[in-house]
Amino acid sequence: MAEFHLPYGKTTVSLSLPDDRHVEVIAPRDAVAAPDLDALVRLALDKPAGEVRLEDFSAARSAAVVISDKTRPIPHGALYPLLERLESIGLAPDAITLLLATGTHAPMLPEEFGKVLPDDLLARYPVISHDCDDADLLVDLGVTERGTPVLANRHFVEADVRIVVGNIEPHQFMGFSGGVKSAAVGLAGRDTINRNHAMLLLAEARIGAYETNPARQDVEEIGHMMGVHFALNAVLNRHKQIVHVVAGEPLAVMQAGIPLAREICEVPVSAPFDLVFTSPGGHPKDINLYQAQKALAHAALVTKDGGAVVLVAACPEGTGSAKYERWMTGKMSYQQVLDRFAAEEFCLGPHKAYQIARDAARVWTLLLSEMLPEQVRGLLLTPVARLDTAIQPVLRDLPPDARIGVMPAANATVPVLAQ
């Protein structure tokens, strides 16, 4: 038997497959973590992409630094040199606000801030969690060319220096994360995010597409309207370690960082698979099904019609969306989900039902998680209690020449099917 290990929450689960089966691992290329992260970040700050330098803001009296919430891996190590640089140009620690970009996720409570920030940073800098539904917190900046109303976090847009910190990695309909997205989505009002994310229904809004991607280009315009000055982005390896750091003007950071991310995340696949075992990559990417769904989307790209995907995702916080759960009540089939979604106005939460149904209608989808079996069935997925025993019926039904894929870090993997 061949042994494989898939990330599951903060641990792993083992998978044993017969030696006589054709099995391929589809994972980001091995990339060595930066040996001296501080030096790498300082170099990026010293030689920024584009025309903007932090030293240009020496007259500033306030700064806002956007970081992701608990659902994203945060490059903490990159924060220290950045914050030191801001202080070196004259900003006092209490004038540098760290903004938690929650998007439409529930605002983080102060007692949760320690989940995403070290104690020393919490003690030194003000920290505020975004709330997309707090009208008093939002500023109306107008409408994008694609018709998206831009409602933005007041603390961010009123700061003299506006900085985003995050990762550049594949995104199932934005093409790539990174750049202004941390603010343009993470610090936007619900109406802004809802209108922008409705573009996921367009064919051009797909993984790995950037310049031609309407959802991503709308995000670029939102970020421009918010006035994002500077981006500090990391490219991570499959172990969530920082490999590259790019800093500077947000658009220039994306132009420089996307090729670096592609080198790691794009993996050629010669032909579709009959069966794929997929993991988002462990915590925090499988903190809930709302996040873990991305692994299904990436695996489905290289799974045959009528094939199967086994999604390995702990989901300790359940679905992560009460609206998604309520909307699924009473749904009996994927076609019913797709028909109802098409007949209604686009809405975040139910869009997750659409994304799952789009793929699960085509490939049998099984879920190994901490969620209760009846809850998983209510979402029209097949619950798996134990990986080793549950997959035996699946394997028995496969032809002897079946292709089996294993994707241990699917959220950070772009499988490219040979045409």
Residue pairs with C-beta under 8 A, 6 or more apart in sequence:
1 16
1 17
1 18
1 19
2 16
2 17
2 18
2 19
2 21
2 23
3 14
3 15
3 16
4 14
4 15
4 16
4 17
4 23
4 25
4 277
4 406
4 408
5 12
5 13
5 14
5 15
5 408
6 12
6 13
6 14
6 15
6 277
6 279
6 312
6 406
6 408
7 279
7 280
7 281
7 282
7 283
7 286
7 312
7 408
7 409
8 279
8 282
8 286
8 312
8 313
8 314
8 368
9 282
9 283
9 286
9 314
9 316
9 370
10 282
10 283
11 282
12 282
13 312
13 368
13 387
14 387
14 388
15 277
15 387
15 388
15 391
15 406
16 388
17 23
17 395
17 404
18 395
20 400
21 395
21 402
21 404
22 401
22 402
22 403
22 404
23 404
23 405
23 406
24 269
24 273
24 403
24 404
24 405
24 406
25 405
25 406
25 407
25 408
26 267
26 269
26 302
26 405
26 406
26 407
26 413
26 415
27 238
27 267
27 407
27 408
27 409
27 413
28 237
28 238
28 264
28 265
28 267
28 409
28 412
28 413
29 263
29 264
29 265
29 267
30 237
30 238
31 237
31 238
31 243
31 263
31 264
32 237
32 243
33 237
33 239
33 241
33 242
33 243
34 40
34 241
34 242
34 243
34 244
34 245
37 77
37 78
37 242
37 245
38 77
38 80
38 81
40 242
40 244
40 245
41 77
41 78
41 80
41 81
41 82
41 232
41 245
41 247
42 81
42 85
43 245
44 232
44 245
44 246
44 247
44 248
45 54
45 81
45 82
45 85
45 232
45 247
48 54
48 230
48 247
48 248
48 249
48 252
49 246
49 247
49 248
49 249
49 252
49 253
49 255
49 256
50 248
50 249
50 251
50 252
50 253
51 249
51 252
52 229
52 230
52 248
52 249
53 248
54 85
54 86
54 89
54 161
54 230
55 89
57 63
57 89
57 160
57 161
57 229
58 89
58 90
59 160
60 89
60 90
60 91
60 160
60 161
61 91
61 95
61 160
62 91
62 95
62 96
62 97
62 158
62 159
62 160
62 161
63 86
63 91
63 95
63 96
63 97
63 159
63 160
63 161
63 162
63 163
64 96
64 97
64 99
64 155
64 156
64 159
64 161
64 162
64 163
65 79
65 82
65 83
65 86
65 96
65 97
65 98
65 99
65 163
65 164
65 165
66 99
66 101
66 156
66 162
66 163
66 164
66 165
66 166
66 182
66 183
66 186
66 187
67 74
67 79
67 98
67 99
67 100
67 101
67 116
67 117
67 165
67 166
67 182
68 74
68 100
68 101
68 116
68 165
68 166
68 167
68 182
68 186
69 100
69 101
69 102
69 103
69 105
69 108
69 116
69 129
69 186
70 108
70 112
70 115
70 116
70 284
70 287
71 105
71 284
71 285
71 287
71 288
71 291
71 320
72 166
72 167
72 284
73 167
73 236
73 240
73 284
73 285
74 116
74 117
74 165
75 165
75 166
75 167
75 234
75 236
75 242
75 245
76 117
76 118
77 242
78 165
78 232
78 234
78 242
78 245
79 121
79 165
82 163
82 165
82 232
82 247
83 96
83 121
83 125
86 96
86 161
87 93
87 96
91 161
93 124
93 125
94 125
94 126
96 125
96 126
97 125
97 126
97 127
97 128
97 155
97 159
98 117
98 121
98 125
98 126
98 127
98 128
99 127
99 128
99 129
99 130
99 153
99 155
99 156
99 187
100 108
100 113
100 116
100 127
100 128
100 129
100 130
101 130
101 182
101 183
101 185
101 186
101 187
102 108
102 129
102 130
102 131
102 132
102 186
103 130
103 132
103 185
103 186
103 188
103 193
104 132
104 190
104 193
104 194
104 348
105 320
107 129
107 130
107 131
107 134
108 115
108 116
108 129
109 129
110 127
113 122
113 127
113 129
114 122
117 127
121 127
128 155
130 137
130 153
130 186
130 187
131 137
132 188
132 189
132 190
132 193
133 189
133 190
136 154
137 153
137 154
137 155
138 151
138 152
138 153
138 154
138 189
139 151
139 152
139 153
139 154
139 157
139 158
140 149
140 150
140 151
141 150
141 151
141 152
141 157
141 225
141 226
142 149
142 150
142 225
143 149
143 150
144 150
144 218
144 221
144 222
144 225
145 221
146 199
146 214
146 217
146 218
146 221
147 195
148 192
148 195
148 196
148 218
148 221
148 222
149 189
149 191
149 192
149 195
150 188
150 192
150 222
150 225
150 226
151 188
151 189
151 191
151 192
152 183
152 187
152 188
152 189
152 192
152 222
152 225
152 226
153 183
153 187
153 188
156 162
156 183
156 187
156 226
157 226
157 227
161 229
161 230
162 183
162 226
162 227
162 228
162 229
162 230
163 228
163 229
163 230
163 231
163 232
164 179
164 180
164 181
164 182
164 183
164 223
164 228
164 230
164 231
164 232
164 233
164 250
165 182
165 231
165 232
165 233
166 177
166 178
166 181
166 182
166 231
166 233
166 234
167 177
167 178
167 233
167 234
167 235
167 236
168 176
168 177
168 178
168 179
168 233
168 234
168 235
168 246
168 253
168 254
168 257
168 258
168 260
168 261
169 176
169 177
169 178
169 235
169 236
169 261
169 265
169 411
169 412
170 176
170 177
170 207
170 208
170 261
170 265
170 298
170 411
170 412
170 413
170 414
171 177
171 207
171 216
171 294
172 206
172 207
172 294
172 297
172 298
172 355
173 197
173 199
173 200
173 205
173 206
173 207
173 213
173 215
174 181
174 205
174 213
174 215
174 216
174 219
175 205
175 206
175 207
175 208
175 209
175 210
175 213
175 215
175 216
176 208
176 210
176 216
176 254
176 258
176 261
178 231
178 233
178 253
178 254
178 257
178 258
178 261
179 220
179 223
179 231
179 233
179 250
179 251
179 253
179 254
179 257
180 219
180 220
180 222
180 223
180 224
180 226
180 228
180 231
180 250
181 216
181 219
181 223
183 223
183 226
183 228
184 196
184 219
184 220
184 222
184 223
184 226
184 228
185 193
185 196
185 219
185 222
187 226
188 196
188 222
190 348
192 222
193 348
194 346
194 347
194 348
196 215
196 218
196 219
196 222
197 215
197 346
197 348
197 351
198 346
198 351
199 205
199 214
199 215
199 218
200 215
200 351
200 355
201 346
202 214
202 215
204 212
204 213
204 214
205 213
205 214
205 215
205 216
206 213
207 297
207 298
207 301
207 414
208 262
208 266
208 414
208 416
209 216
210 216
210 254
210 258
211 217
220 251
223 250
228 250
230 247
230 248
230 249
230 250
231 246
231 247
231 248
231 249
231 250
231 253
231 254
232 245
232 246
232 247
232 253
233 245
233 246
233 247
233 253
233 254
233 257
234 242
234 243
234 244
234 245
235 242
235 243
235 244
235 245
235 246
235 257
235 260
235 261
235 264
236 242
236 243
236 412
237 243
237 264
238 281
238 408
238 409
238 412
240 281
243 260
243 264
244 257
244 260
246 253
246 256
246 257
246 260
247 253
248 256
262 414
264 412
265 412
265 413
265 414
266 414
266 416
267 413
267 414
267 415
267 416
268 416
268 418
269 302
269 405
269 415
269 416
269 417
269 418
270 418
271 403
271 417
271 418
272 302
272 303
272 304
272 307
272 403
272 417
273 302
273 303
273 304
273 307
273 403
273 404
273 405
274 303
274 304
274 307
274 308
274 398
274 399
274 402
274 403
274 404
275 303
275 307
275 308
275 309
275 310
275 394
275 395
275 398
275 402
275 403
275 404
275 405
276 299
276 302
276 303
276 307
276 308
276 309
276 310
276 404
276 405
276 406
276 407
277 309
277 310
277 312
277 391
277 404
277 405
277 406
277 407
278 295
278 296
278 298
278 299
278 309
278 310
278 311
278 312
278 405
278 406
278 407
278 410
279 286
279 295
279 311
279 312
279 313
279 407
279 408
279 409
279 410
280 286
280 291
280 292
280 294
280 295
280 313
280 409
280 410
280 411
281 295
281 408
281 409
281 410
281 411
281 412
282 314
283 314
284 291
285 291
285 292
285 294
285 295
285 411
286 292
286 295
286 312
286 313
286 314
286 315
287 314
287 315
287 316
287 317
287 320
288 315
288 316
288 317
288 318
288 319
288 320
288 321
289 313
289 315
289 318
289 319
289 320
289 352
289 367
289 369
289 371
289 379
290 319
290 320
290 321
290 324
290 352
291 320
292 311
292 313
292 315
292 369
293 352
293 355
293 356
294 410
294 411
295 311
295 313
295 407
295 410
295 411
296 309
296 311
296 356
296 359
296 360
296 365
297 355
297 359
298 407
298 410
298 411
298 413
298 414
298 415
299 309
299 311
299 405
299 407
299 410
299 415
300 309
300 359
300 362
300 363
301 415
301 417
302 405
302 415
302 417
303 309
303 362
303 363
303 405
304 363
305 362
305 363
306 362
306 363
306 364
307 363
307 364
308 363
308 364
308 365
308 366
308 394
309 359
309 363
309 364
309 365
309 366
310 366
310 367
310 368
310 384
310 387
310 390
310 391
310 394
311 365
311 366
311 367
311 368
311 369
311 381
312 368
312 387
313 367
313 368
313 369
314 369
314 370
315 369
315 370
315 371
316 370
318 325
318 371
318 375
319 325
319 352
319 371
319 375
319 379
321 349
321 352
322 349
323 347
323 348
323 349
323 350
324 349
324 350
324 352
324 353
325 378
325 379
327 347
327 349
327 350
327 353
328 337
328 353
328 378
328 379
328 380
329 378
331 337
331 340
331 353
331 380
333 380
334 357
334 360
334 361
334 380
335 361
337 353
337 354
337 357
337 380
338 354
338 357
338 358
338 361
341 350
341 351
341 353
341 354
341 357
344 350
353 379
356 365
356 379
356 380
356 381
357 380
359 365
360 380
360 381
364 382
364 394
365 381
365 382
366 381
366 382
366 383
366 384
366 390
366 394
367 376
367 381
367 382
367 383
367 384
368 384
368 385
368 387
368 390
369 376
369 383
371 383
373 383
373 385
376 382
376 383
377 383
384 390
384 391
398 404
407 413
407 415
